[in-house]
Amino acid sequence: MIHFLLKRVGHSIFVLLAVAFLSFLIFQFVGDPVASMVGQDTTTVERERLRSELGLDRPILIQFADFVARTVSGDLGVSYRDGHRVSELIAQRLPATLELAAVAAMFALGIGIPMGIYCGIHPDSSLSRAFQAISLLGVSLPPFVIGIMLIFLFGVTWRLLPTFGRGEVVDLGFWQTGLLTSSGLKSLIMPALTLGLFQMTLIMRLVRAGMIEVLGTDFIKFARARGLGNLQIYFRHGLKNTLVPVITVVGLQLGSLIAFSIIVETVFQWPGLGLLFIRSVQFSDIPVMSAYLLFVGVVFVTINLVVDMLYLAVDPRLRTMS
Amino acid sequence: MRNTLLRRTVAAAAFGVFFGQVLAGPAAAQTFRWAFQGENITMDPHSTTEYTTVGFLSNIYEGLVRRDRNMKIEPALAQEWQLVSPTVWRFKLREGVKFHDGSPFTADDVIFSYERSLKDGSDVKPRIQSIKEIRKIGDHEIELETHAPNPILLSELADWFILSRAWSEANNAQAPADVRKGGENAATQRANGTGPFKLTQRQRDEKTVLSANEGWWDKPEFNIKEAVFLPVSNNATRVAALLSGNVDMIYPVPSQDIPRLEQATDFELLRGPESRVVFLSFDVARDELLHSSVKGKNPFKDHRVRQAFYHAVDVEAIKSRIMRGASFPTGTLIAPSVTGYDERLGARLPFDLDKAKALMAEAGYGEGFTLTMDCPNDRYVNDEAICQAVAAMLARINVKVELLAQTRSLFFKKVLSRDTSFYLHAWATSTNDGHNILYDLLNTPTPKTGTWNLGGYSNPKVDELTTLISAEMDIPKRNELLFQAFDTVRNDYAHVPLHQQMLVWAKRKNVDVHQRPDDRLELRFTRVK
């Protein structure tokens, strides 16, 4: 068990270094931060001075080594755009993104699993067909289209919900939350729906397919023959056996909810990490971009690690193998 | 605010009954909310010259002078001034002015701001580079000496803002934040100016809240008590924010939404020419172009080829098809609202394909050549579409253009390293004076001048005139020199001016805002009815 964990952590560090290096290479092609940092009247001499004092004229490998050394010592540097500490910037933005992702995930799980179960048990009912149709929309429409549609219906036409932003937030000292004010909650509805819709449909389809498959197997027939009740068959034997693939996918999808909320955050001007990243790209703000990509790497690596652990917990066969 | 909006709309009245309770915030009388596509970089007025940030900060901070509705210089923190000798100015400072924290404004603050603006991390050095020294005469009088006579000193000072010495020292913000030295200080997040509005709340990338400064020295034309700035980068989201009543005004308005907003009854569009001029230009310096099929020589060194390109561009077609009418074609790089403009400069060479072909043939390029064109795709209005159109137009004189349109940071990196043969660019002056255009854009590139002269255009006559203009204190004479300089540039055809962009703002009918040609919203002219 310990051996397994250590091996996993070793892999993770390697992955993170690779991510950092790749992103560093990419930054050679994102443009010149100095051009966005200074005003148009700044002379060429001043520009060059700034570039060399920032160390941007050094070879890429040296810049990378410097970045890794500083990151390991806990220093993510300062943003070229506004001089803020990158670690603070990320800490400030994290709550917005995590709250959005958490609500979207709750929505996706809370609706997706029951819908999937229903469709799995009654594959031919008309309600199932309706669910299927909805899920087709969720899978096929890109999030920005869904977002804009929601904005025009609930924001512009009916004026029920705010069209952008996060509403009023309450500062808890370490965490700014929008979950405690009515405007914060209302602002959360449309972005969370948009972000969670795809995951919801995915989960629904996975659960449905899993249920149909499991319910057709012999051991379910035997269970019926034993005279077990429907509830016990569906949930104790059916659902539990469909969960392994669902956990994998949900885990990975949760990571992508956090990491790739960029589009939804842009459409709703949601002040989270995705918006921060987009801004940084436009500005060629290399320290923020590297830190963000590293953060995304950490999120995925951690989630994968946790998912692997969960497998062990859910599936006894894996335990004996290791 | 939301509450008033609900009342205004019959269709929404029913919702008002149900949601009025929830939507009505605290009685927010005369709050003005506006959304812009970007966020202000910093609150430190010496850290940046980015034009929207400077425009925003002009509501909080003030300079010795400011611009009125028509861009004319008028007194602000300096009550009056006189030129003692060609290089010495004496400013009488306004008495009784207080910073937002209540401390009085004096000559010390001006001198402190000057010293602060010279430090590392300051981006406003170009604005004060002509100043040799500022001397204190009395608490409310200073003498300012320039290195050489500087006729546009006042224009340069209009956006140079004064910070409180006491406040900056107490908050450890004696120097502008410098990313090289690890970051921010008190002045990047907070502000203490003398202007009509105080900064009350700043949540970066979410909102910035200003409140009216009751103790402002000037008689307010505005009637708003609070102003909320909201950065909304996505075009559709920004328009939706206006239509849904979440904000009172937005800018810029994306061109595809102009017809729709024209028809909306509750909203109004404000339109006007921007002082930015969009143009095409060539590498006229190298002996062989970097990105072209012509080897061993540079076709753009031939006057006729450049003129042929000019004749081949149908700017009216660009205006009607691409800009949807929202542009003002021009024949010069200086906009009419900028000092030095002359009507004689405005005429363009006519669109004349036959003449263009004849000129190309005469120059020996009747068969044409291939050429790479550099173009940003997210910097100017419809920039990439304009470049595509230009490429198609040039195809008719057998020039095969390979278009390289990319995001602004990549575009500027490439063209600023002079790695271009033919490009689209646009320029707006920071001083509202033609000298800035000549100095930065049209002078022979040296470490100081011609920073943005990306094609290496060089005409000694223009350089010489620029030097004269920079020191000519006699206004009519200076204007004549400016005319000569721009006329010389025009006749060299090293640039093909296209048009001025149109500024398009949209607002609710019940607010009054003033649109300045430099795309700046000044809250001191803003009223909510």
Boltz contact constraints between the chains, C-beta under 6 A:
constraints:
  - contact:
      token1: [A, 31]
      token2: [B, 409]
      max_distance: 6.0
  - contact:
      token1: [A, 31]
      token2: [B, 410]
      max_distance: 6.0
  - contact:
      token1: [A, 31]
      token2: [B, 413]
      max_distance: 6.0
  - contact:
      token1: [A, 32]
      token2: [B, 413]
      max_distance: 6.0
  - contact:
      token1: [A, 35]
      token2: [B, 412]
      max_distance: 6.0
  - contact:
      token1: [A, 35]
      token2: [B, 416]
      max_distance: 6.0
  - contact:
      token1: [A, 38]
      token2: [B, 123]
      max_distance: 6.0
  - contact:
      token1: [A, 39]
      token2: [B, 49]
      max_distance: 6.0
  - contact:
      token1: [A, 39]
      token2: [B, 123]
      max_distance: 6.0
  - contact:
      token1: [A, 41]
      token2: [B, 126]
      max_distance: 6.0
  - contact:
      token1: [A, 41]
      token2: [B, 430]
      max_distance: 6.0
  - contact:
      token1: [A, 43]
      token2: [B, 448]
      max_distance: 6.0
  - contact:
      token1: [A, 43]
      token2: [B, 451]
      max_distance: 6.0
  - contact:
      token1: [A, 44]
      token2: [B, 447]
      max_distance: 6.0
  - contact:
      token1: [A, 44]
      token2: [B, 451]
      max_distance: 6.0
  - contact:
      token1: [A, 45]
      token2: [B, 447]
      max_distance: 6.0
  - contact:
      token1: [A, 53]
      token2: [B, 180]
      max_distance: 6.0
  - contact:
      token1: [A, 78]
      token2: [B, 179]
      max_distance: 6.0
  - contact:
      token1: [A, 78]
      token2: [B, 182]
      max_distance: 6.0
  - contact:
      token1: [A, 78]
      token2: [B, 183]
      max_distance: 6.0
  - contact:
      token1: [A, 80]
      token2: [B, 179]
      max_distance: 6.0
  - contact:
      token1: [A, 82]
      token2: [B, 41]
      max_distance: 6.0
  - contact:
      token1: [A, 82]
      token2: [B, 42]
      max_distance: 6.0
  - contact:
      token1: [A, 83]
      token2: [B, 177]
      max_distance: 6.0
  - contact:
      token1: [A, 83]
      token2: [B, 179]
      max_distance: 6.0
  - contact:
      token1: [A, 83]
      token2: [B, 183]
      max_distance: 6.0
  - contact:
      token1: [A, 83]
      token2: [B, 184]
      max_distance: 6.0
  - contact:
      token1: [A, 84]
      token2: [B, 184]
      max_distance: 6.0
  - contact:
      token1: [A, 148]
      token2: [B, 236]
      max_distance: 6.0
  - contact:
      token1: [A, 151]
      token2: [B, 240]
      max_distance: 6.0
  - contact:
      token1: [A, 155]
      token2: [B, 240]
      max_distance: 6.0
  - contact:
      token1: [A, 155]
      token2: [B, 244]
      max_distance: 6.0
  - contact:
      token1: [A, 156]
      token2: [B, 240]
      max_distance: 6.0
  - contact:
      token1: [A, 156]
      token2: [B, 243]
      max_distance: 6.0
  - contact:
      token1: [A, 156]
      token2: [B, 244]
      max_distance: 6.0
  - contact:
      token1: [A, 159]
      token2: [B, 12]
      max_distance: 6.0
  - contact:
      token1: [A, 159]
      token2: [B, 244]
      max_distance: 6.0
  - contact:
      token1: [A, 162]
      token2: [B, 246]
      max_distance: 6.0
  - contact:
      token1: [A, 163]
      token2: [B, 240]
      max_distance: 6.0
  - contact:
      token1: [A, 163]
      token2: [B, 241]
      max_distance: 6.0
  - contact:
      token1: [A, 163]
      token2: [B, 244]
      max_distance: 6.0
  - contact:
      token1: [A, 163]
      token2: [B, 246]
      max_distance: 6.0
  - contact:
      token1: [A, 164]
      token2: [B, 232]
      max_distance: 6.0
  - contact:
      token1: [A, 164]
      token2: [B, 237]
      max_distance: 6.0
  - contact:
      token1: [A, 164]
      token2: [B, 241]
      max_distance: 6.0
  - contact:
      token1: [A, 266]
      token2: [B, 234]
      max_distance: 6.0
  - contact:
      token1: [A, 267]
      token2: [B, 234]
      max_distance: 6.0
  - contact:
      token1: [A, 267]
      token2: [B, 237]
      max_distance: 6.0
  - contact:
      token1: [A, 269]
      token2: [B, 232]
      max_distance: 6.0
  - contact:
      token1: [A, 269]
      token2: [B, 237]
      max_distance: 6.0
  - contact:
      token1: [A, 271]
      token2: [B, 205]
      max_distance: 6.0
  - contact:
      token1: [A, 271]
      token2: [B, 206]
      max_distance: 6.0
  - contact:
      token1: [A, 284]
      token2: [B, 409]
      max_distance: 6.0
